[in-house]
Amino acid sequence: MIALKSIKIKRNMLLGYWIIVPVLFYFYLFLVSFNQQATIQQLIIQIPGLTLALLLSFLTLFQAACLYFISSRTTILEKKFLTFSLFQQILTGNIIGAALCYFINKWLFADKTQISHNTKFVFYCATGFIGLISIVILLIAIRMKGV
């Protein structure tokens, strides 16, 4: 229990979750394409829900890379990014990811260090891109009715 209180371990759990889930999905996609003797491109064209899941898995990997970059710079932006990620994960239906974001954000203390303009620029571009793609995925899923 003491080991789980370390913020670094919690952050690594979230990063691991955001990396392992897409890798498992890609492995599943490979197995389905192998079983049906079709290329992955054919599966993506035939099954629209699979296309959305593939897009969401790419977005999750991008989010993990952004968290890794931001957490190595400053905790103020990390706290903001985790708050943004919490809502993004809820929006896309990833309850486990949202819970991990919440618990890490709860234990994270923001310091008052100076943030460079480049780091702020990367932060705002990353959150804007992630937010835009998440809204597009959500709108497509609603339009598809039931995915």
N, C-alpha and C positions, 0 to 999 in steps of 0.2 A: 504494500500500500504506500509506503514511503517513496518507492521508486516512481510510482505513477504521479506523485506530486511535483516531480521535476518538470518544468515547462519545456525543457528540451526533449524529453521523452514524449510528452504529449504532442509536441509539434512534429516529431518524427513519426508518431502514430498517424497523424493526419496526412503527412506527406506520403507515408507508405500506403495508406488507404487510397489516396488519390492516384497513386501510381499502379498499385496492384489491381484495382478494379478494372481500369481500361485494358491492362495486359490480359487479364482473364477474359474480358469481352473479345479482344482480338483473337485469343486462342479459341474461344467458342466459335467465332466467325470463321476461323480457319477450319475447324472440325466440321461445321455445317457445310461449308463449300466443298470439303473433301468428301463428305458423306453423299451429297447431292450431285457430285461430279460436275460442279459448275464453278466458274471463277467468282471471286469475291465481287468483282464489278457487276456481274450478272445478278448476283444476290441483292446487291444494293439497289439496282434498278428495279428489280421485281418486288422487293419488300420495302415499302416506304418507312415503316417503323424501324427497320434495321438501319436505314440511312440516318434517321434522327439519333438513334443510339450511337452510331459511329461518330457523328458530329459532336455529340455530348461527351463521348469518351476522349476525343481530341481536345475538347475544351477543358476537361478535367486535368489532362496532362499539362496543358498550358497554365492552368491555375496553380498546379503544384510547382511548376517552374517559377511562376511569379512569386508565390509564397516563399520559396527558397531564396530568391533574389532579395525580396523585401526584408525578410527576417534577418538576413546577414547585414543589412544596412542600419535600420532603426526600428525601435519597438513602437513608436507612435504610428507610423504608417502600417506596421504589422497589425496593430490593434484595429485600425480603420479597415484594412484589407480583410481581416477575419470577420468583422461586422458585416461588410459587404458580402463576403462569401457565405455567411450564415443565411442571409436573405436569398442569395442566388441559389444555394443548395436547396432551400425550402421551395423556391419557385420551380426548380427542375425536378423536384420529387426525391431528392437524395437526403433522406432523413438522418441516416448515420453520419454523413458528411456534415450536415447542419449541427448535429449534436456535438461532434468533435470540435467544430468551429466555436460553438458556444462555450464549451468547457475550457478550451485553450484561451479564448478571449476573456473568460471570467478570471483566470489565474494570472493573466499577463498584466504587468504594471508598465505604464508608458513613462519613458524618461523624457527629459526636456533637452535632448540633444538637437543640434542644428541639422537641418535636412538640406542636402544639396538640391539644386534646381534639376539636375539630371535625374535624380532619384524620384523627385516629385513628378517629373514628366513621365517617367516610366510607369509610376504608380497610376496616374490618371489615365494614361493610354491603355494600360492593362485592364483597369476596372471598366473603362468605357467599352473596350472590345468585348470583354467577358459579358458585360451587361447587355450589349447589343445582340450578341449571338444567343444569349439565353432567352431574350425576348423573342427573337426570330424562331427559335426552337419551340418555345411555348405557343406562339401563334400558329405555327404549322401543326403542332400536336392538337390544338383546339380545333383547327380546321379539319383535321383528319377524323375527329370525333372518336375518342376512346383509345388513343395510343398512349 
